[in-house]
């Protein structure tokens, strides 16, 4: 009986394929970039003479903050792995325990993802970056718990390891950035003066 069940599962046609994931990633990237462009064109938008990478580099950063060049590499890996896991869950039967919960959490996570560039870099707001990074971490931790405890799918759980590993560094980086830097959008000054021991030296 077990053999037959495995055979039927292997033979079941997958409704969602890799190209659906590729189209989704292309779409979410367009939304992300489009939102940032709209924010920067607003009358109260930031000084665009300083690009996003320069803005990030010129902030007070903790010694453990990832370099700007690491972002596109890390997020390419994060996105591909996460979308692969999402497709795997989408292809599970609709009655699968944890399926709807996982997909809802991931939908919210991608919503936060699409807002990050506009609300952080577009508005030059470290406070927004902290709020969004915290939300993104919480949603993906919750997704991991669903993958392990309800879906009981090791491959789906493994698909979140790259983004959770990145967030383990990104979240404390966002905390220190929000504390150590002024926020243009909220018109606030830095809350704490960084100690030289923890401050990354600019190059």
N, CA, C and O of each residue as an XYZ file, in Angstrom:
812
protein
N       0.825     -1.214      0.000
C       0.000      0.000      0.000
C       0.867      1.275      0.000
O       0.590      2.242     -0.709
N       1.920      1.232      0.822
C       2.802      2.403      0.880
C       3.445      2.665     -0.472
O       3.588      3.814     -0.889
N       3.840      1.564     -1.170
C       4.470      1.692     -2.479
C       3.519      2.338     -3.474
O       3.917      3.201     -4.256
N       2.268      1.920     -3.442
C       1.275      2.482     -4.361
C       1.054      3.963     -4.089
O       0.911      4.766     -5.011
N       1.030      4.310     -2.799
C       0.815      5.704     -2.442
C       1.947      6.585     -2.962
O       1.713      7.673     -3.489
N       3.176      6.098     -2.807
C       4.331      6.848     -3.299
C       4.272      6.990     -4.809
O       4.574      8.056     -5.346
N       3.890      5.937     -5.488
C       3.818      5.976     -6.949
C       2.790      6.981     -7.425
O       3.021      7.711     -8.388
N       1.638      7.017     -6.737
C       0.599      7.964     -7.129
C       1.061      9.395     -6.908
O       0.782     10.270     -7.728
N       1.768      9.645     -5.800
C       2.257     10.993     -5.522
C       3.277     11.439     -6.555
O       3.285     12.595     -6.977
N       4.136     10.514     -6.956
C       5.145     10.864     -7.956
C       4.517     11.129     -9.309
O       5.008     11.949    -10.086
N       3.420     10.423     -9.587
C       2.791     10.581    -10.884
C       1.863     11.772    -10.978
O       1.453     12.162    -12.071
N       1.526     12.361     -9.820
C       0.607     13.490     -9.829
C       1.251     14.702    -10.483
O       2.347     15.115    -10.103
N       0.573     15.261    -11.455
C       1.130     16.395    -12.196
C       1.167     17.640    -11.323
O       0.199     17.949    -10.627
N       2.276     18.345    -11.362
C       2.416     19.572    -10.593
C       1.754     20.719    -11.336
O       2.026     20.958    -12.513
N       0.881     21.424    -10.628
C       0.170     22.543    -11.234
C       1.066     23.762    -11.372
O       0.968     24.510    -12.345
N       1.932     23.957    -10.400
C       2.822     25.129    -10.410
C       4.249     24.672    -10.690
O       4.791     23.806    -10.003
N       4.841     25.276    -11.716
C       6.181     24.889    -12.157
C       7.174     26.010    -11.876
O       6.808     27.065    -11.357
N       8.439     25.765    -12.227
C       9.498     26.723    -11.938
C       9.260     28.074    -12.613
O       9.614     29.117    -12.063
N       8.656     28.054    -13.814
C       8.458     29.310    -14.531
C       7.394     30.176    -13.866
O       7.408     31.398    -14.014
N       6.465     29.547    -13.128
C       5.520     30.348    -12.347
C       6.271     31.124    -11.262
O       5.977     32.289    -10.994
N       7.238     30.456    -10.648
C       8.066     31.126     -9.653
C       8.891     32.247    -10.252
O       9.033     33.308     -9.646
N       9.440     32.018    -11.451
C      10.238     33.043    -12.119
C       9.387     34.261    -12.459
O       9.830     35.398    -12.299
N       8.170     34.023    -12.928
C       7.258     35.124    -13.240
C       6.865     35.893    -11.987
O       6.756     37.119    -12.002
N       6.654     35.155    -10.906
C       6.311     35.817     -9.644
C       7.445     36.711     -9.177
O       7.216     37.851     -8.772
N       8.681     36.191     -9.233
C       9.831     36.980     -8.798
C      10.006     38.223     -9.661
O      10.315     39.299     -9.150
N       9.809     38.078    -10.963
C       9.904     39.238    -11.854
C       8.835     40.272    -11.504
O       9.105     41.473    -11.484
N       7.624     39.796    -11.228
C       6.529     40.701    -10.889
C       6.751     41.427     -9.578
O       6.535     42.636     -9.486
N       7.184     40.691     -8.559
C       7.390     41.315     -7.246
C       8.550     42.296     -7.296
O       8.546     43.293     -6.575
N       9.544     42.026     -8.139
C      10.667     42.954     -8.298
C      10.206     44.244     -8.966
O      10.629     45.332     -8.577
N       9.341     44.125     -9.972
C       8.798     45.319    -10.628
C       7.977     46.159     -9.660
O       8.064     47.387     -9.662
N       7.183     45.492     -8.835
C       6.383     46.209     -7.832
C       7.300     46.932     -6.847
O       7.084     48.101     -6.529
N       8.323     46.228     -6.369
C       9.267     46.801     -5.405
C       9.951     48.037     -5.982
O      10.003     49.085     -5.338
N      10.475     47.907     -7.199
C      11.178     49.024     -7.818
C      10.226     50.159     -8.185
O      10.578     51.334     -8.080
N       9.025     49.800     -8.615
C       8.038     50.809     -8.959
C       7.622     51.645     -7.764
O       7.469     52.861     -7.879
N       7.437     51.003     -6.610
C       7.070     51.725     -5.390
C       8.185     52.673     -4.960
O       7.921     53.797     -4.531
N       9.426     52.218     -5.076
C      10.539     53.091     -4.711
C      10.610     54.301     -5.645
O      10.856     55.422     -5.199
N      10.394     54.070     -6.940
C      10.436     55.179     -7.903
C       9.350     56.209     -7.601
O       9.588     57.414     -7.692
N       8.154     55.729     -7.240
C       7.060     56.646     -6.911
C       7.389     57.484     -5.686
O       7.125     58.686     -5.656
N       7.970     56.839     -4.672
C       8.323     57.554     -3.447
C       9.378     58.617     -3.737
O       9.290     59.735     -3.229
N      10.373     58.276     -4.550
C      11.452     59.217     -4.825
C      11.004     60.389     -5.692
O      11.636     61.446     -5.680
N       9.919     60.210     -6.444
C       9.408     61.288     -7.278
C       8.483     62.224     -6.512
O       8.123     63.293     -7.006
N       8.103     61.820     -5.309
C       7.211     62.645     -4.501
C       7.924     63.936     -4.091
O       9.150     63.954     -3.987
N       7.161     65.024     -3.854
C       7.788     66.296     -3.473
C       8.681     66.195     -2.244
O       9.682     66.903     -2.140
N       8.321     65.317     -1.315
C       9.115     65.170     -0.086
C      10.120     64.034     -0.194
O      10.658     63.574      0.813
N      10.372     63.585     -1.419
C      11.294     62.470     -1.618
C      12.723     62.840     -1.265
O      13.038     64.017     -1.084
N      13.600     61.827     -1.164
C      14.980     62.076     -0.744
C      15.814     62.707     -1.846
O      15.405     62.780     -3.005
N      16.983     63.157     -1.451
C      17.954     63.675     -2.411
C      18.506     62.490     -3.209
O      19.307     61.709     -2.695
N      18.076     62.362     -4.458
C      18.456     61.197     -5.261
C      19.863     61.302     -5.841
O      20.304     60.409     -6.563
N      20.572     62.391     -5.529
C      21.967     62.466     -5.968
C      22.807     61.413     -5.250
O      23.858     61.008     -5.745
N      22.346     60.978     -4.100
C      23.005     59.893     -3.362
C      22.216     58.618     -3.604
O      21.059     58.517     -3.194
N      22.831     57.641     -4.268
C      22.094     56.418     -4.560
C      21.937     55.567     -3.310
O      22.512     55.862     -2.262
N      21.148     54.503     -3.439
C      20.803     53.688     -2.273
C      22.025     53.058     -1.624
O      22.124     53.010     -0.398
N      22.962     52.571     -2.445
C      24.149     51.927     -1.876
C      25.001     52.935     -1.111
O      25.536     52.616     -0.050
N      25.128     54.155     -1.648
C      25.895     55.192     -0.954
C      25.203     55.588      0.352
O      25.865     55.815      1.364
N      23.875     55.671      0.325
C      23.116     55.990      1.534
C      23.375     54.952      2.617
O      23.609     55.298      3.776
N      23.334     53.683      2.236
C      23.574     52.605      3.197
C      25.006     52.666      3.742
O      25.227     52.533      4.946
N      25.956     52.867      2.854
C      27.367     52.876      3.255
C      27.684     54.049      4.174
O      28.523     53.921      5.066
N      27.028     55.187      3.973
C      27.337     56.388      4.740
C      26.648     56.445      6.103
O      26.900     57.360      6.886
N      25.787     55.479      6.387
C      25.176     55.424      7.707
C      26.164     54.862      8.730
O      27.119     54.172      8.375
N      25.917     55.172     10.013
C      26.664     54.502     11.067
C      26.234     53.038     11.073
O      25.049     52.731     11.199
N      27.193     52.153     10.937
C      26.889     50.727     10.858
C      27.646     49.947     11.915
O      28.765     50.301     12.286
N      27.022     48.881     12.394
C      27.682     47.991     13.336
C      28.737     47.163     12.606
O      28.666     46.984     11.390
N      29.696     46.671     13.346
C      30.785     45.906     12.744
C      30.289     44.647     12.038
O      30.950     44.140     11.132
N      29.113     44.137     12.458
C      28.584     42.916     11.845
C      27.641     43.190     10.678
O      27.106     42.254     10.086
N      27.433     44.461     10.340
C      26.538     44.795      9.234
C      27.101     44.270      7.918
O      28.284     44.472      7.641
N      26.294     43.606      7.102
C      26.808     43.097      5.822
C      27.153     44.233      4.867
O      26.490     45.270      4.888
N      28.170     44.061      4.032
C      28.514     45.096      3.050
C      27.430     45.213      1.987
O      26.684     44.265      1.744
N      27.349     46.367      1.362
C      26.315     46.594      0.358
C      26.356     45.606     -0.792
O      25.312     45.237     -1.331
N      27.561     45.168     -1.176
C      27.679     44.245     -2.306
C      27.086     42.873     -1.996
O      26.808     42.093     -2.906
N      26.892     42.576     -0.691
C      26.358     41.263     -0.317
C      24.855     41.157     -0.551
O      24.327     40.053     -0.681
N      24.157     42.300     -0.605
C      22.704     42.281     -0.687
C      22.164     41.583     -1.937
O      21.337     40.680     -1.808
N      22.603     41.968     -3.148
C      22.045     41.304     -4.328
C      22.356     39.812     -4.387
O      21.541     39.023     -4.866
N      23.540     39.424     -3.897
C      23.902     38.010     -3.901
C      23.035     37.238     -2.919
O      22.455     36.206     -3.256
N      22.957     37.757     -1.695
C      22.181     37.080     -0.653
C      20.710     36.984     -1.018
O      20.090     35.937     -0.834
N      20.151     38.065     -1.533
C      18.715     38.043     -1.820
C      18.372     37.233     -3.059
O      17.241     36.762     -3.185
N      19.302     37.060     -3.964
C      19.065     36.135     -5.076
C      18.909     34.714     -4.550
O      17.998     33.989     -4.951
N      19.809     34.323     -3.647
C      19.726     32.993     -3.029
C      18.468     32.872     -2.184
O      17.749     31.878     -2.277
N      18.198     33.884     -1.356
C      17.016     33.864     -0.495
C      15.730     33.715     -1.295
O      14.872     32.897     -0.963
N      15.603     34.514     -2.356
C      14.372     34.519     -3.154
C      14.157     33.192     -3.871
O      13.050     32.653     -3.871
N      15.220     32.666     -4.485
C      15.080     31.407     -5.226
C      14.697     30.275     -4.287
O      13.814     29.476     -4.599
N      15.364     30.206     -3.131
C      15.067     29.140     -2.167
C      13.646     29.266     -1.623
O      12.924     28.273     -1.530
N      13.248     30.482     -1.266
C      11.920     30.685     -0.692
C      10.823     30.382     -1.701
O       9.829     29.736     -1.369
N      11.000     30.844     -2.922
C       9.991     30.592     -3.958
C       9.902     29.102     -4.271
O       8.809     28.586     -4.505
N      11.031     28.408     -4.278
C      11.002     26.952     -4.484
C      10.147     26.288     -3.413
O       9.338     25.411     -3.717
N      10.322     26.702     -2.164
C       9.506     26.151     -1.085
C       8.039     26.511     -1.231
O       7.162     25.688     -0.970
N       7.771     27.751     -1.651
C       6.385     28.175     -1.873
C       5.695     27.334     -2.937
O       4.541     26.935     -2.778
N       6.416     27.066     -4.031
C       5.856     26.236     -5.106
C       5.573     24.815     -4.613
O       4.564     24.209     -4.973
N       6.474     24.301     -3.793
C       6.286     22.955     -3.252
C       5.001     22.883     -2.410
O       4.253     21.908     -2.483
N       4.762     23.918     -1.623
C       3.552     23.947     -0.793
C       2.312     24.155     -1.654
O       1.278     23.532     -1.412
N       2.405     25.021     -2.652
C       1.271     25.246     -3.555
C       0.850     23.958     -4.256
O      -0.333     23.760     -4.535
N       1.795     23.098     -4.534
C       1.500     21.847     -5.240
C       1.001     20.726     -4.325
O       0.693     19.629     -4.792
N       0.922     21.003     -3.036
C       0.343     20.023     -2.123
C      -1.179     20.052     -2.236
O      -1.741     21.088     -2.592
N      -1.864     18.940     -1.942
C      -3.340     18.934     -1.971
C      -3.910     20.019     -1.060
O      -3.329     20.320     -0.017
N      -5.033     20.603     -1.443
C      -5.616     21.729     -0.710
C      -5.959     21.386      0.735
O      -5.984     22.269      1.593
N      -6.217     20.151      1.001
C      -6.567     19.765      2.370
C      -5.375     19.464      3.263
O      -5.561     19.059      4.410
N      -4.164     19.650      2.772
C      -2.964     19.338      3.544
C      -2.878     20.230      4.779
O      -3.025     21.449      4.682
N      -2.642     19.622      5.933
C      -2.535     20.368      7.181
C      -1.405     21.391      7.100
O      -0.272     21.046      6.764
N      -1.717     22.647      7.409
C      -0.716     23.705      7.406
C      -0.529     24.413      6.088
O       0.149     25.439      6.033
N      -1.118     23.890      5.013
C      -0.889     24.477      3.688
C      -1.386     25.916      3.621
O      -0.631     26.813      3.247
N      -2.644     26.145      3.978
C      -3.217     27.481      3.890
C      -2.520     28.451      4.835
O      -2.297     29.612      4.492
N      -2.180     27.969      6.025
C      -1.514     28.823      7.002
C      -0.138     29.254      6.491
O       0.246     30.417      6.609
N       0.591     28.299      5.926
C       1.920     28.602      5.390
C       1.826     29.609      4.250
O       2.589     30.574      4.206
N       0.901     29.388      3.339
C       0.765     30.285      2.189
C       0.331     31.687      2.613
O       0.766     32.676      2.023
N      -0.522     31.776      3.630
C      -0.951     33.091      4.123
C       0.225     33.849      4.738
O       0.392     35.047      4.506
N       1.036     33.139      5.525
C       2.205     33.766      6.128
C       3.197     34.225      5.067
O       3.780     35.303      5.182
N       3.387     33.412      4.039
C       4.308     33.771      2.977
C       3.779     34.924      2.122
O       4.554     35.757      1.653
N       2.471     34.971      1.920
C       1.887     36.096      1.181
C       2.145     37.404      1.923
O       2.493     38.416      1.314
N       1.970     37.372      3.252
C       2.248     38.564      4.061
C       3.730     38.914      4.017
O       4.095     40.088      3.956
N       4.581     37.893      4.047
C       6.026     38.113      3.990
C       6.428     38.787      2.686
O       7.236     39.716      2.684
N       5.863     38.317      1.574
C       6.190     38.931      0.291
C       5.643     40.358      0.204
O       6.226     41.211     -0.465
N       4.526     40.611      0.881
C       4.008     41.973      0.927
C       4.983     42.913      1.621
O       5.234     44.021      1.146
N       5.530     42.466      2.748
C       6.537     43.246      3.467
C       7.769     43.439      2.586
O       8.326     44.534      2.508
N       8.180     42.371      1.931
C       9.337     42.400      1.026
C       9.166     43.488     -0.034
O      10.104     44.236     -0.311
N       7.981     43.577     -0.626
C       7.745     44.526     -1.712
C       7.788     45.980     -1.241
O       8.025     46.886     -2.040
N       7.555     46.204      0.066
C       7.534     47.567      0.602
C       8.896     48.041      1.102
O       9.110     49.241      1.275
N       9.815     47.107      1.335
C      11.048     47.445      2.045
C      11.859     48.522      1.334
O      12.239     49.513      1.958
N      12.129     48.353      0.060
C      12.993     49.300     -0.647
C      12.395     50.700     -0.655
O      13.108     51.683     -0.453
N      11.087     50.794     -0.890
C      10.437     52.106     -0.928
C      10.423     52.776      0.437
O      10.746     53.958      0.554
N      10.049     52.026      1.469
C       9.886     52.634      2.788
C      11.197     52.829      3.543
O      11.283     53.666      4.441
N      12.220     52.053      3.176
C      13.526     52.259      3.799
C      14.383     53.192      2.944
O      14.672     54.319      3.345
N      14.784     52.722      1.777
C      15.674     53.521      0.944
C      14.949     54.709      0.308
O      15.495     55.811      0.242
N      13.718     54.482     -0.159
C      12.987     55.563     -0.796
C      12.726     56.723      0.147
O      12.841     57.884     -0.248
N      12.373     56.417      1.403
C      12.087     57.455      2.389
C      13.287     57.775      3.272
O      13.213     58.649      4.135
N      14.394     57.064      3.055
C      15.608     57.255      3.866
C      15.258     57.103      5.353
O      15.541     57.982      6.167
N      14.638     55.966      5.680
C      14.116     55.782      7.031
C      14.627     54.500      7.678
O      14.101     53.426      7.386
N      15.638     54.575      8.552
C      16.083     53.402      9.297
C      15.015     52.837     10.227
O      15.009     51.638     10.509
N      14.110     53.694     10.708
C      13.031     53.211     11.581
C      12.089     52.300     10.801
O      11.672     51.254     11.300
N      11.757     52.700      9.579
C      10.932     51.837      8.729
C      11.640     50.517      8.441
O      11.015     49.457      8.423
N      12.946     50.592      8.217
C      13.713     49.380      7.946
C      13.634     48.414      9.121
O      13.497     47.207      8.924
N      13.719     48.935     10.338
C      13.627     48.089     11.527
C      12.249     47.448     11.635
O      12.138     46.252     11.905
N      11.193     48.243     11.426
C       9.832     47.705     11.526
C       9.584     46.608     10.491
O       9.005     45.568     10.804
N      10.024     46.849      9.263
C       9.793     45.881      8.189
C      10.658     44.635      8.357
O      10.200     43.523      8.094
N      11.900     44.813      8.793
C      12.773     43.658      9.018
C      12.235     42.790     10.146
O      12.284     41.563     10.066
N      11.719     43.426     11.197
C      11.119     42.683     12.306
C       9.905     41.895     11.833
O       9.740     40.725     12.178
N       9.055     42.544     11.039
C       7.866     41.862     10.519
C       8.247     40.702      9.615
O       7.662     39.622      9.693
N       9.234     40.934      8.755
C       9.679     39.889      7.828
C      10.255     38.695      8.582
O       9.991     37.543      8.236
N      11.042     38.981      9.611
C      11.610     37.901     10.429
C      10.509     37.121     11.133
O      10.522     35.890     11.138
N       9.561     37.828     11.725
C       8.474     37.161     12.437
C       7.648     36.264     11.536
O       7.296     35.149     11.920
N       7.337     36.741     10.345
C       6.530     35.965      9.404
C       7.264     34.722      8.917
O       6.653     33.671      8.728
N       8.560     34.840      8.715
C       9.324     33.685      8.233
C       9.631     32.689      9.352
O       9.720     31.487      9.099
N       9.791     33.168     10.569
C       9.924     32.246     11.697
C       8.626     31.466     11.880
O       8.645     30.255     12.100
N       7.497     32.173     11.786
C       6.197     31.500     11.890
C       6.019     30.486     10.759
O       5.489     29.397     10.979
N       6.458     30.840      9.556
C       6.378     29.923      8.413
C       7.207     28.677      8.669
O       6.781     27.565      8.356
N       8.393     28.862      9.239
C       9.268     27.727      9.543
C       8.612     26.789     10.559
O       8.704     25.568     10.431
N       7.962     27.354     11.548
C       7.279     26.537     12.552
C       6.139     25.730     11.931
O       5.917     24.573     12.285
N       5.422     26.360     11.001
C       4.336     25.643     10.302
C       4.913     24.531      9.437
O       4.368     23.429      9.393
N       6.020     24.821      8.748
C       6.653     23.818      7.880
C       7.101     22.597      8.682
O       6.962     21.460      8.231
N       7.635     22.845      9.867
C       8.151     21.752     10.695
C       7.038     21.008     11.414
O       7.016     19.777     11.411
N       6.109     21.738     12.033
C       5.124     21.122     12.923
C       3.831     20.692     12.247
O       3.211     19.720     12.679
N       3.411     21.387     11.202
C       2.136     21.058     10.557
C       2.327     20.405      9.187
O       1.786     19.332      8.919
N       3.095     21.057      8.335
C       3.381     20.442      7.034
C       4.279     19.219      7.181
O       4.176     18.252      6.426
N       5.171     19.291      8.184
C       6.140     18.218      8.432
C       6.907     17.872      7.147
O       7.065     16.710      6.771
N       7.370     18.938      6.501
C       8.093     18.807      5.238
C       9.486     19.402      5.412
O       9.640     20.620      5.507
N      10.496     18.542      5.454
C      11.870     18.998      5.684
C      12.381     19.881      4.555
O      13.154     20.809      4.792
N      11.957     19.600      3.343
C      12.437     20.382      2.205
C      11.888     21.803      2.248
O      12.607     22.757      1.952
N      10.630     21.946      2.613
C      10.052     23.287      2.753
C      10.739     24.030      3.893
O      11.062     25.211      3.765
N      10.960     23.340      5.002
C      11.667     23.957      6.129
C      13.064     24.405      5.709
O      13.509     25.489      6.085
N      13.756     23.573      4.930
C      15.110     23.905      4.476
C      15.108     25.098      3.527
O      16.090     25.838      3.462
N      14.011     25.294      2.786
C      13.953     26.398      1.820
C      13.986     27.763      2.506
O      14.321     28.767      1.877
N      13.640     27.802      3.792
C      13.644     29.063      4.532
C      14.951     29.321      5.272
O      15.147     30.402      5.827
N      15.841     28.342      5.283
C      17.098     28.494      6.013
C      17.927     29.674      5.490
O      18.456     30.431      6.304
N      18.067     29.869      4.173
C      18.860     31.019      3.708
C      18.319     32.367      4.181
O      19.082     33.204      4.661
N      17.005     32.584      4.049
C      16.461     33.887      4.436
C      16.495     34.072      5.947
O      16.712     35.187      6.422
N      16.285     33.003      6.715
C      16.355     33.118      8.171
C      17.790     33.385      8.628
O      18.011     34.121      9.589
N      18.752     32.794      7.945
C      20.159     33.045      8.267
C      20.515     34.505      7.994
O      21.206     35.142      8.789
N      20.040     35.023      6.873
C      20.284     36.429      6.542
C      19.625     37.342      7.567
O      20.234     38.314      8.013
N      18.378     37.037      7.945
C      17.652     37.875      8.897
C      18.274     37.852     10.286
O      18.116     38.801     11.056
N      18.975     36.779     10.608
C      19.664     36.705     11.899
C      20.742     37.780     12.004
O      21.092     38.203     13.106
N      21.265     38.219     10.872
C      22.236     39.314     10.834
C      21.528     40.637     10.547
O      21.872     41.668     11.126
N      20.541     40.607      9.656
C      19.858     41.832      9.228
C      19.067     42.485     10.360
O      18.997     43.711     10.438
N      18.473     41.676     11.237
C      17.655     42.263     12.297
C      18.485     43.057     13.311
O      18.137     44.202     13.596
N      19.564     42.500     13.865
C      20.385     43.335     14.747
C      21.029     44.519     14.020
O      21.263     45.568     14.620
N      21.314     44.345     12.723
C      21.832     45.465     11.935
C      20.797     46.580     11.852
O      21.135     47.757     11.978
N      19.533     46.208     11.640
C      18.459     47.197     11.564
C      18.245     47.893     12.903
O      17.953     49.088     12.944
N      18.390     47.149     13.998
C      18.236     47.743     15.336
C      19.294     48.817     15.557
O      18.972     49.938     15.951
N      20.558     48.476     15.302
C      21.631     49.448     15.516
C      21.517     50.627     14.560
O      21.811     51.762     14.936
N      21.095     50.369     13.334
C      20.948     51.453     12.366
C      19.871     52.435     12.801
O      20.050     53.647     12.678
N      18.746     51.918     13.312
C      17.662     52.789     13.763
C      18.068     53.596     14.996
O      17.613     54.726     15.177
N      18.919     53.023     15.840
C      19.358     53.714     17.055
C      20.450     54.737     16.783
O      20.502     55.781     17.433
N      21.317     54.444     15.832
C      22.525     55.246     15.630
C      22.405     56.324     14.559
O      23.293     57.168     14.444
N      21.335     56.318     13.777
C      21.244     57.236     12.633
C      19.994     58.107     12.700
O      18.964     57.683     13.224
N      20.088     59.332     12.165
C      18.877     60.156     12.053
C      17.923     59.568     11.014
O      18.336     58.834     10.115
N      16.660     59.898     11.153
C      15.644     59.393     10.225
C      15.031     60.583      9.496
O      14.367     61.423     10.103
N      15.262     60.643      8.192
C      14.785     61.778      7.400
C      13.265     61.835      7.356
O      12.681     62.915      7.442
N      12.629     60.693      7.225
C      11.175     60.661      7.078
C      10.475     61.125      8.359
O       9.557     61.944      8.302
N      10.900     60.613      9.496
C      10.279     60.976     10.772
C      10.918     62.209     11.409
O      10.478     62.683     12.457
N      11.964     62.718     10.757
C      12.658     63.926     11.204
C      13.138     63.774     12.646
O      12.935     64.655     13.481
N      13.767     62.653     12.915
C      14.294     62.395     14.248
C      15.823     62.302     14.187
O      16.402     61.961     13.156
N      16.443     62.608     15.301
C      17.891     62.484     15.406
C      18.241     61.075     15.881
O      17.360     60.306     16.266
N      19.520     60.746     15.852
C      19.945     59.448     16.351
C      19.609     59.343     17.833
O      19.719     60.319     18.575
N      19.198     58.149     18.256
C      18.771     57.939     19.634
C      19.962     57.669     20.544
O      19.998     58.126     21.686
N      20.933     56.926     20.030
C      22.102     56.527     20.816
C      23.362     56.840     20.018
O      23.404     56.638     18.804
N      24.371     57.324     20.696
C      25.660     57.531     20.056
C      26.416     56.204     20.028
O      26.630     55.599     21.079
N      26.821     55.744     18.850
C      27.483     54.433     18.778
C      28.857     54.435     19.447
O      29.612     55.403     19.354
N      29.159     53.332     20.117
C      30.482     53.162     20.717
C      31.463     52.765     19.611
O      31.134     51.958     18.741
N      32.645     53.329     19.650
C      33.640     53.076     18.603
C      33.948     51.581     18.457
O      34.269     51.103     17.369
N      33.843     50.860     19.568
C      34.153     49.425     19.529
C      33.208     48.677     18.600
O      33.607     47.699     17.968
N      31.954     49.129     18.511
C      30.950     48.434     17.711
C      30.706     49.076     16.359
O      29.913     48.573     15.563
N      31.371     50.165     16.097
C      31.121     50.926     14.877
C      32.041     50.484     13.751
O      33.259     50.423     13.918
N      31.454     50.180     12.612
C      32.252     49.817     11.441
C      32.935     51.070     10.912
O      32.303     52.115     10.756
N      34.203     50.958     10.644
C      34.953     52.087     10.138
C      34.694     52.246      8.643
O      34.782     51.278      7.887
N      34.375     53.466      8.219
C      34.126     53.723      6.795
C      35.428     53.625      6.024
O      36.502     53.964      6.522
N      35.296     53.142      4.770
C      36.488     52.997      3.925
C      36.430     53.963      2.755
O      37.344     53.990      1.931
